[in-house]
């Protein structure tokens, strides 16, 4: 169990407090695989607790990514609308 908790702590350090991943995707995947392997032989209740905590960390990262995508899409949408308005307005000059 100690090894699983160590891997979980290391996985948590890969994320910024906002949920942003601080390492490469390959490093993250390798650490997640190590964590999952280290939980294979744990008692069911301990395994579930560790995996629940892991899920929370991953969900925070997913939420951060979704917010970033939404923000980017909004920026593109606003820029597209602004450009269309400018083109429409420019025909009067």
ABEGO torsion letter per residue (X at the ends): XAAAAAAAAAAAAABBAAGBBABBAAAAAAAAAAAAAAAAABBAAAAAAAAAAAAAAAAAAAAAAAAAAAAAAAAAAAAAAAAAAAAAAAAAX
